[in-house]
Amino acid sequence: MQITKVQAYPVRVPMRQFSDAYSDYPMGQFVLVEIDTDQGTVGFGEAPCTVTVGFYGETLETVTAAIRNYLGPKLLGEDPLNIRKATSLMNSIHGAAFIAKTGIDTALYDLAGKALEVPASTLLGGSQRNSIEAASEIAIVNPEEMVREARRLIELGFKVIKVKAGRNADDEVKGIKAIRDAAGSDIELRVDPNGGWSRLDTLRALKVLSREEISYIEQPLPGWDLEGLAWLRKATGVPVMVDESVWNPKDVIKIARAEAADIINIKITKAGGLKNSLAIYTTAEAVGIPCIVGTELESCVAVAAKLQLAASLENLPYACEFTELAFQRMAVKESLQLENGALKVPTSPGLGMAPDRQLIDQNTVSL
């Protein structure tokens, strides 16, 4: 089997506005990747582009160009089942382009699973569970709106809520306290400043938030400040999750040596695909740090990729993030509904979900 064509379709879809410490996101954006073969098997992947410039320095335009002009042509004639080689070829021609590589990587896993008639979780080592507990985020809004948003998420069926922060620690702490008062003790609360708080901000905030029974604080300090993260863990006793501090397995080792984190948030897009995400998990498991699978406000089949990855992880003590379900209509044919706060893992070959081509065609942009 050989790859005969790699196509990229840039898409913008309506989305409820989302804000974090980096920027505001008024619409969903992604590139649908389609990989065709000489035997007729087709794989679909997604390069999520909603969270772009502020975090990755990439845009819908640059991701589309990277796939069409550089990465895709390099893979023509290659065996789509040899994902390791495909990854090496992409790395040889483009040193970054994490989002674009994610789109191709997930399409290859979809294609390989279909060719072998197994779900992608099998290719990642085998499924360990049938459903994944789901968390959603609350965007940065004023304290009063935070309570309304929390109630909305609870009505949608989420039992785990992560509050975005990083712009004004005092207001954000007030909002989190108000959420706890309104939601009660049955809802798990997490807080994520996205590196936007200072050491002093965080220390002051955690003196209050530790009484609100938050499960952990995620990346309160910039990704480079491992010393500060380690100091906060010891000074406050509040578990620390890292996101921006970990892009690859080498970063996991640095985190472990610095004793800077209790948990790692794996972002498939940040890792550059499922293959590299699994390597991060394996390294974290070796040094005794548990992981979750996080959100990048995915809009299409990347949500299935997250479910397949989460299903394959032996140790998954925390809910994974599916914020996208609360903010937009997903561009997939399958229904995605929470059942007792969890999502079922697709069992069909490949990623297990098909793109909604009608919705995608209606919202494809010309680049």
C-alpha positions in Angstrom: 0.0 0.0 0.0 1.3 3.5 -0.9 0.2 7.0 -0.2 -1.0 8.6 -3.4 -2.4 11.9 -2.2 -2.4 14.2 0.9 -5.1 16.9 0.9 -5.7 19.7 3.3 -9.1 21.5 3.8 -9.0 24.6 6.0 -12.2 25.1 7.9 -13.7 27.8 10.1 -16.8 26.9 12.1 -19.0 28.9 14.5 -18.1 28.6 18.2 -19.1 30.1 21.5 -16.3 32.6 22.2 -13.5 31.2 24.5 -10.8 33.2 26.3 -7.7 32.2 28.2 -4.5 33.9 29.4 -3.2 34.1 25.8 -6.0 35.3 23.7 -9.7 35.3 22.7 -11.0 32.7 20.3 -14.2 33.7 18.5 -14.4 30.7 16.1 -13.4 27.1 15.7 -10.6 26.5 13.2 -9.0 23.3 11.9 -7.5 21.7 8.8 -9.1 18.4 7.8 -6.4 16.1 6.4 -7.3 13.4 3.9 -4.7 10.7 3.0 -5.5 8.5 0.0 -3.8 5.2 -1.0 -3.4 3.1 -4.1 -5.6 0.5 -2.5 -8.6 2.8 -1.9 -8.2 3.1 1.9 -8.6 6.7 3.1 -7.6 8.2 6.4 -8.9 11.4 7.9 -7.1 13.5 10.5 -7.4 16.9 12.1 -4.9 19.7 12.6 -6.7 21.8 15.3 -6.1 25.6 14.7 -8.4 27.3 17.1 -5.6 27.9 19.7 -2.9 29.1 17.3 -0.8 32.3 17.3 -0.7 33.0 21.1 0.4 29.5 21.9 1.9 27.9 18.9 2.8 30.7 16.6 1.0 28.9 13.8 -2.2 29.9 11.9 -4.8 28.2 9.8 -2.9 29.6 6.8 0.5 28.4 7.8 -0.8 24.9 8.8 -2.5 24.5 5.5 0.6 25.6 3.5 2.9 23.3 5.6 0.7 20.2 4.7 0.1 21.1 1.1 3.6 22.3 0.1 6.0 20.5 2.4 4.8 17.6 4.6 2.3 16.0 2.2 4.5 15.8 -0.9 7.3 14.2 1.2 5.0 11.3 2.0 3.8 10.4 -1.5 4.7 6.8 -2.4 5.4 5.9 1.3 3.8 3.1 3.2 1.0 4.6 5.4 1.4 1.8 7.9 5.0 2.8 8.7 4.0 5.8 10.9 7.5 5.9 12.5 9.1 6.5 9.1 6.5 9.0 8.1 7.2 11.0 11.3 11.0 10.9 10.6 10.3 12.2 7.0 8.2 15.0 8.3 10.8 16.0 10.9 13.5 16.0 8.2 11.7 18.6 6.1 10.1 20.8 8.8 11.6 21.3 12.3 8.4 22.7 13.9 4.8 22.6 12.4 3.4 20.7 15.3 -0.2 21.4 14.3 0.3 20.3 10.7 2.1 17.1 11.8 -0.7 16.3 14.1 -3.2 16.4 11.3 -1.1 14.0 9.2 -0.3 11.7 12.2 -3.9 11.3 13.2 -4.9 10.7 9.6 -2.2 7.9 9.4 -3.5 6.2 12.5 -7.1 6.4 11.1 -5.9 4.9 7.8 -3.8 2.2 9.4 -6.6 1.2 11.7 -9.0 1.0 8.8 -6.5 -1.1 6.8 -6.0 -3.5 9.6 -9.6 -3.4 10.8 -8.8 -2.3 14.3 -9.4 0.9 16.4 -6.5 3.2 16.7 -6.2 2.3 20.4 -5.1 -1.1 19.3 -2.2 0.5 17.4 -1.3 2.4 20.6 -1.0 -0.8 22.6 -4.6 -1.8 23.2 -7.7 -0.3 24.8 -7.8 -0.3 28.6 -11.3 1.2 29.1 -14.6 1.7 27.3 -15.3 5.2 28.4 -13.4 8.3 29.4 -14.4 10.7 32.2 -14.8 14.2 30.7 -13.9 17.6 32.0 -14.8 21.0 30.5 -13.2 24.4 31.0 -14.7 27.8 31.9 -13.2 30.6 29.8 -11.9 33.7 31.5 -15.0 35.8 32.3 -16.0 38.0 35.3 -16.8 36.2 38.6 -20.6 36.5 38.1 -20.4 34.9 34.6 -18.2 32.2 35.9 -21.0 30.9 38.1 -23.4 31.0 35.2 -21.0 29.1 33.1 -20.4 26.5 35.8 -24.1 25.9 36.0 -24.3 25.6 32.2 -21.6 22.9 32.2 -23.2 21.0 35.0 -26.5 21.0 33.1 -24.6 19.6 30.0 -23.5 16.7 32.2 -19.9 17.6 33.2 -18.8 16.6 36.7 -15.3 18.1 36.4 -14.7 21.8 35.7 -11.4 23.5 35.0 -11.4 27.3 35.4 -9.2 29.3 33.1 -7.2 32.1 34.7 -4.0 34.1 34.2 -5.2 37.7 33.7 -6.4 38.9 37.1 -5.7 36.6 40.0 -7.8 38.4 42.5 -11.0 38.3 40.3 -10.3 34.8 39.3 -10.0 33.6 42.9 -13.3 35.3 43.7 -15.0 33.5 40.8 -13.6 30.1 41.8 -14.9 30.6 45.3 -18.3 31.6 44.0 -18.4 28.5 41.8 -17.6 26.2 44.7 -20.4 27.9 46.7 -22.9 27.5 43.9 -21.9 24.0 42.7 -21.2 22.3 46.1 -18.8 19.6 46.8 -19.9 17.1 44.2 -18.1 18.9 41.4 -14.4 18.6 40.9 -12.7 21.9 40.4 -9.3 22.6 38.7 -7.6 25.9 37.9 -5.4 26.8 34.9 -3.6 30.2 34.7 -1.7 29.1 31.6 1.5 30.5 33.0 -0.1 33.9 33.6 0.4 34.2 37.3 3.5 35.3 39.2 5.0 33.3 42.1 3.5 35.8 44.5 0.1 35.7 42.7 0.0 31.9 42.9 1.1 31.7 46.5 -1.6 34.1 47.6 -4.2 32.4 45.4 -3.5 29.0 46.7 -3.8 30.0 50.3 -7.4 30.7 49.5 -8.0 28.0 46.9 -6.6 25.2 49.0 -9.7 25.6 51.2 -12.0 25.3 48.1 -10.8 21.7 47.5 -9.4 22.2 44.1 -7.9 19.0 42.7 -4.8 20.7 41.3 -3.4 23.9 39.9 -2.3 23.7 36.3 0.8 25.6 35.0 0.5 28.7 37.2 4.0 29.9 36.2 5.7 30.1 32.8 6.8 26.8 31.3 10.5 27.5 31.8 10.2 28.2 35.6 10.6 24.6 36.9 12.3 25.9 40.0 9.3 28.1 40.8 6.9 25.2 40.2 8.9 22.9 42.5 8.9 25.7 45.2 5.1 26.1 45.0 4.5 22.3 45.3 6.6 22.3 48.5 5.3 25.6 49.9 1.6 25.0 49.4 1.1 21.2 49.2 -1.3 21.7 46.3 -0.7 19.3 43.4 0.7 20.9 40.3 0.0 19.9 36.7 2.2 21.1 33.9 1.2 21.7 30.3 3.4 24.4 28.7 6.5 22.8 30.4 6.2 19.6 28.5 6.4 19.3 24.7 8.4 16.0 24.4 9.7 13.1 26.4 12.9 15.0 27.3 10.9 17.7 29.0 9.3 15.0 31.1 12.7 14.0 32.4 13.5 17.6 33.2 10.3 17.9 35.1 11.0 14.8 37.1 14.5 15.8 38.0 13.3 19.2 39.2 10.4 17.7 41.1 8.3 20.4 39.4 5.0 18.5 38.9 2.6 15.9 40.1 0.7 15.5 36.8 1.3 16.0 33.1 -1.3 17.3 30.6 -0.6 15.6 27.3 -1.8 17.7 24.3 -1.8 15.7 21.1 -1.3 18.8 19.1 1.5 20.0 21.2 3.2 16.7 20.9 2.8 16.6 17.1 0.5 13.6 17.0 -0.5 10.3 18.7 2.9 8.7 18.3 4.7 11.4 20.2 1.9 11.7 22.8 2.3 8.0 23.6 6.1 8.5 24.0 5.4 11.4 26.5 3.1 9.1 28.5 5.5 6.2 28.5 8.3 8.4 29.8 6.0 10.0 32.5 4.9 6.5 33.6 8.6 5.5 33.9 9.3 8.4 36.3 6.1 7.9 38.2 4.1 11.0 37.0 0.5 10.3 35.9 -1.0 12.1 32.9 -4.3 13.2 31.4 -5.2 14.0 27.8 -6.0 17.7 27.4 -8.0 19.9 25.0 -7.0 22.2 22.2 -10.6 23.1 21.4 -10.7 20.4 18.7 -13.5 20.7 16.2 -13.6 17.4 14.2 -12.0 13.9 14.3 -9.3 15.0 16.7 -11.8 14.5 19.5 -11.9 10.8 18.5 -8.0 10.7 18.5 -8.1 12.0 22.1 -10.6 9.2 23.1 -8.4 6.6 21.4 -5.3 7.8 23.2 -6.9 8.1 26.6 -8.4 4.6 26.2 -4.9 3.1 25.6 -3.3 4.6 28.7 -2.9 2.1 31.5 -2.9 4.7 34.3 -5.5 7.4 33.9 -6.5 8.7 37.4 -8.1 12.0 36.3 -10.8 13.1 33.9 -9.6 14.1 30.4 -10.5 17.4 28.8 -13.3 17.8 26.2 -14.1 21.5 26.5 -15.0 21.6 22.8 -18.2 19.8 23.4 -19.5 22.7 25.4 -18.6 25.4 23.0 -19.4 24.2 19.4 -21.1 21.7 17.2 -18.6 19.0 16.3 -17.9 18.4 12.6 -18.3 14.6 12.9 -21.1 12.3 11.9 -21.3 10.5 15.2 -23.2 11.7 18.2 -21.1 12.7 21.2 -23.1 12.7 24.4 -22.0 12.5 28.0 -23.3 9.5 30.0 -22.7 9.9 33.7 -20.0 12.4 33.0 -18.1 10.3 30.5 -17.8 9.7 26.8 -17.8 6.3 25.1 -14.7 5.3 23.2 -15.4 4.5 19.5 -14.8 0.9 18.6 -14.9 1.2 14.8 -11.7 0.8 12.8 -9.3 3.8 12.8 -10.2 6.8 14.9 -13.7 5.6 15.0 -15.4 8.8 13.8 -16.1 10.2 10.3 -15.9 13.9 9.4 -19.2 15.6 8.6 -18.4 16.5 5.1 -21.5 18.6 4.6 -20.7 20.8 7.5 -17.1 21.0 6.5 -17.8 21.8 2.8 -20.1 24.6 4.0 -17.4 26.1 6.1 -14.2 25.4 4.1 -12.3 28.6 3.3 -10.2 29.4 0.3 -6.5 29.7 1.0 
